[in-house]
């Protein structure tokens, strides 16, 4: 394995920042769109041969320092008894959402058995490129999972989950704790099958007030990440004014969205490693602008413990040339 990603995630000084992009194997790649003509999304995710091919697409084109497995944040809902499908223009739709405390699962299937296709995917990736790049696993976080499980579909302000919390705080806590236990097992399972780094995507938890995040979410993030035998990354959007809450999760790396000034984040987080955080829209600019803005992020982060990434995922219409300029800029750095 190329250890650049792991060393940076551990807070070490690196000769240049390792670089990868959230959603890097997705819809911005023409090769991906061609494959998706043959397979629907869930079929691609659950078929290891296809998921391997999709995961490797950005490796073949860009040679990033980390390959994030092609999967979905909602995958962990499967052993919890929730089924979902993807509707065009709407996104994931949960078949039987949680509408009452009685709907909350109190147990779940064995994660390794229910999600064996994820283990096979990582085994295949480890065999193919495990000596050349870092492999990244991930899972959705408790609040993000709860938002989908309660609303039954994506919502702009996550009001259904927040309303459920207000009406049924203890049942809400039970739901989150069940999700957290399954997620912890899932991340550990990924590491057993070759993941070098894992990321917890609780993207939507930043919608909660600071007190609610502290009470309901932060302890669960700590529990999920505490015993993981590999570097861990936590990502929550809209947390610019409370990065200390993310640091308190115990994650090795705090992933920053694009609304955070990198240099300011460094001051707030002391020696904590960081990931990010170029605005994804910058990749639509001309190559020189992309290089200049990318170098600004790298300079603000400094040479210790920085994983270069975007502040969120690659937009589906992003030009390939924009991604190339971003990755090539990281690889041109010499320290």
Secondary structure, DSSP 4 states (H G I P E B T S, - for coil): ---HHHHHHTT-B-SS-EE--TTTTSTTSHHHHHHHHHS-HHHHHH-HHHHHHHHHHHHHHH--SEEE-S--TTGGGTTTT--EEEETTTEEEESS---SGGGS-S----HHHHTHHHHHHHHHHHHHHTTTSEEEEEEE-HHHHHHHHHHSB--SS-HHHHHHHHH-HHHHHHHHHHHHHHHHHHHHHHHHTT-SEEEEE-GGGGGS-HHHIIIIIHHHHHHHHHT-SSEEEEE-SS-GGGHHHHHTTT-SEEE--TTS-HHHHHHHHTT-EEEEEE-GGGGGS-HHHHHHHHHHHHHHH-SBSEEEEESSPPPTT--HHHHHHHHHHHHH---
